[in-house]
Structure formats: structure tokens, C-alpha cells
Amino acid sequence: MPDVPPPGSTVGIDAHVTERRRRRRWVVLASLAVVSVLAVGLAVVAVVRTSGHQPTPEESFRSPMATTTSWFAAVNSCDRASIDAHLVPARRGNWTCTDPYTHLHCVPEGRAATTAAVRCTFDPQNDPRVGNTGDTFWSIYLVRTGNDHWLVSDWGQP
């Protein structure tokens, strides 16, 4: 019986221990691989969230276009504090959240030393809570502050 180890032999035990060590190594390596993939994935998500689509607060107000797109992002997320941060003091405070503005496209309409206008188009807005019945564009009016930031002073259809 060559396949059966003699009594008192540790051959079978050694093989079992070796096999268990191999499995343990495989589990450790597989776990490291999964953790690495998750870490890379989270890093990519963090980069995507902060790249171009959502300017940092300091960048948000550096140009009329940046202020306008950042303001719409705040409106779409119903972030009232951020909405107010984009508005002149007289327009702050009583914001009603609306349905998101989709397929937003903005272009500069005009700019002077302290004023600017940006025209934004979007999918039809039918939100009776705020009187938007079929709006597909707005002109956004901005003023330049003393610290070279642009703030939204008004919006609507001319």
C-alpha cells in the first residue's frame, strides 16, 4: 500500500499544513488585490468629483461663466448655503428648490468692467412651485465684487 503513509508518519499532516498555507497565501493575495482595486476606484471617484465639474469655492467666482455654472450646480443639488454664496446679498435667503436643470449649456452674452451676462439653455423646466412653466433658457446677470469675484444679481428671460 504505497499510497498510505506508515503509522506514526507526519507525511499526511505535512501535506495538509502545506495545503492550508497555500490557501492562506491565496486568500491574503486575493484580499490585497481587492483592497487595492477598491482604493484605486475611490481615488478615481474623488478625482472625478473635483475635476472641472465642481470648481473649488475660490475658482467658482473667478469668471462670470464659472460663477454661473457653479451656481447651477448648487441649485441642482439644492445646497442653499452654496446658492446664497453665489448671490448678491439682496437675493439671498428665500430659495425654493426646483427640479434639476438638465442639458445645461451656457455662453457669455456680454461683459463690462463690473457687470456681465451669461445665457444658459436647458431642457424645458416645468416646475409650478416656482413658476417655471416651459422655460428653456435664462439670462444670468452678474456683478463684480471688490475682491474680483462675480456674484449672480438676477436671472430670468429678458
C-alpha positions as CSV (number, residue, x, y, z in Angstrom):
1,M,0.0,0.0,0.0
2,P,2.3,2.7,-1.2
3,D,-0.4,5.5,-1.0
4,V,-1.0,5.1,2.7
5,P,1.7,6.6,5.0
6,P,3.1,4.2,7.7
7,P,1.7,4.6,11.2
8,G,3.3,7.5,13.1
9,S,4.3,9.2,9.9
10,T,3.8,13.0,9.5
11,V,3.7,12.9,5.7
12,G,-0.1,13.4,5.6
13,I,-0.1,16.1,8.2
14,D,2.8,18.0,6.5
15,A,0.8,17.9,3.2
16,H,-2.3,19.2,4.9
17,V,-0.3,22.0,6.6
18,T,1.3,22.9,3.3
19,E,-2.0,23.0,1.5
20,R,-3.5,25.2,4.3
21,R,-0.6,27.6,4.0
22,R,-1.1,27.8,0.2
23,R,-4.8,28.6,0.7
24,R,-4.0,31.2,3.3
25,R,-1.5,32.9,1.0
26,W,-4.0,32.8,-1.8
27,V,-6.7,34.4,0.4
28,V,-4.2,37.1,1.6
29,L,-3.1,37.9,-2.0
30,A,-6.7,38.0,-3.3
31,S,-7.7,40.3,-0.4
32,L,-4.8,42.6,-1.1
33,A,-5.8,42.7,-4.8
34,V,-9.5,43.5,-3.9
35,V,-8.4,46.2,-1.4
36,S,-6.0,47.8,-4.0
37,V,-8.8,47.8,-6.7
38,L,-11.2,49.5,-4.2
39,A,-8.6,52.1,-3.2
40,V,-7.9,53.0,-6.8
41,G,-11.6,53.2,-7.5
42,L,-12.2,55.5,-4.6
43,A,-9.3,57.7,-5.7
44,V,-10.7,57.9,-9.2
45,V,-14.1,58.9,-7.9
46,A,-12.6,61.6,-5.7
47,V,-10.6,63.0,-8.7
48,V,-13.7,62.9,-11.0
49,R,-15.8,64.7,-8.3
50,T,-13.3,67.5,-8.0
51,S,-12.2,67.8,-11.6
52,G,-13.8,70.6,-13.7
53,H,-17.4,69.7,-12.9
54,Q,-17.4,71.3,-9.5
55,P,-15.0,74.1,-9.1
56,T,-13.5,74.8,-5.7
57,P,-15.1,77.8,-4.0
58,E,-12.3,80.1,-4.9
59,E,-12.4,79.2,-8.6
60,S,-16.2,79.3,-8.6
61,F,-16.3,83.1,-8.6
62,R,-13.3,84.0,-10.8
63,S,-15.3,84.5,-14.0
64,P,-19.0,85.0,-15.0
65,M,-19.1,81.6,-16.6
66,A,-17.5,79.8,-13.7
67,T,-19.9,81.5,-11.3
68,T,-22.9,80.7,-13.4
69,T,-22.1,77.0,-13.9
70,S,-21.2,76.7,-10.2
71,W,-24.4,78.4,-9.2
72,F,-26.5,76.0,-11.3
73,A,-24.7,73.1,-9.7
74,A,-25.6,74.4,-6.3
75,V,-29.2,74.9,-7.4
76,N,-29.4,71.4,-8.9
77,S,-28.2,69.9,-5.6
78,C,-30.4,72.3,-3.5
79,D,-27.4,73.3,-1.5
80,R,-28.9,76.5,0.0
81,A,-25.7,77.7,1.6
82,S,-23.8,77.4,-1.7
83,I,-26.7,79.0,-3.6
84,D,-26.5,82.0,-1.3
85,A,-22.8,82.2,-1.6
86,H,-23.2,82.8,-5.3
87,L,-25.8,85.5,-4.9
88,V,-25.5,89.2,-4.1
89,P,-26.8,89.9,-0.6
90,A,-30.1,91.3,-1.7
91,R,-31.0,88.0,-3.5
92,R,-30.0,85.6,-0.6
93,G,-32.3,83.7,1.7
94,N,-35.6,82.6,0.3
95,W,-34.6,79.9,-2.2
96,T,-37.1,77.3,-3.2
97,C,-35.5,74.0,-4.5
98,T,-36.5,73.2,-8.1
99,D,-36.3,70.2,-10.4
100,P,-32.8,69.9,-11.7
101,Y,-31.8,71.8,-14.8
102,T,-30.7,69.2,-17.3
103,H,-28.6,69.5,-20.5
104,L,-27.4,72.9,-19.3
105,H,-25.4,74.9,-21.9
106,C,-24.1,78.4,-21.1
107,V,-22.5,81.0,-23.3
108,P,-21.3,84.6,-22.4
109,E,-23.8,87.3,-23.5
110,G,-21.7,90.3,-22.6
111,R,-19.3,91.7,-20.2
112,A,-18.2,95.1,-18.9
113,A,-15.8,96.1,-16.1
114,T,-18.3,95.3,-13.3
115,T,-21.2,93.6,-14.9
116,A,-21.7,90.5,-17.1
117,A,-24.5,88.4,-18.5
118,V,-24.5,84.7,-19.4
119,R,-27.2,83.0,-21.4
120,C,-28.0,79.4,-20.3
121,T,-30.2,76.9,-22.1
122,F,-31.6,73.8,-20.6
123,D,-34.4,71.2,-21.1
124,P,-37.9,72.6,-20.5
125,Q,-38.4,73.5,-16.9
126,N,-41.9,72.7,-15.8
127,D,-41.9,73.4,-12.0
128,P,-45.0,75.2,-11.0
129,R,-43.7,75.6,-7.4
130,V,-41.5,78.4,-8.7
131,G,-43.4,79.5,-11.8
132,N,-41.2,77.8,-14.3
133,T,-43.6,76.6,-16.9
134,G,-41.8,75.7,-20.0
135,D,-38.7,77.8,-19.6
136,T,-35.8,76.6,-21.8
137,F,-33.3,79.5,-21.2
138,W,-32.4,82.2,-18.7
139,S,-30.1,85.1,-18.9
140,I,-28.0,85.2,-15.7
141,Y,-26.8,88.7,-14.7
142,L,-23.7,89.1,-12.6
143,V,-21.8,91.9,-10.8
144,R,-18.1,92.0,-9.9
145,T,-17.4,92.5,-6.3
146,G,-14.5,94.4,-4.7
147,N,-12.4,91.1,-4.3
148,D,-12.7,90.3,-8.1
149,H,-15.4,87.7,-7.5
150,W,-18.5,87.6,-9.6
151,L,-21.9,87.2,-8.0
152,V,-25.3,86.5,-9.5
153,S,-27.5,89.5,-9.2
154,D,-30.5,88.4,-11.2
155,W,-31.8,85.9,-13.7
156,G,-34.8,85.3,-16.0
157,Q,-35.9,85.8,-19.5
158,P,-35.2,89.2,-21.0
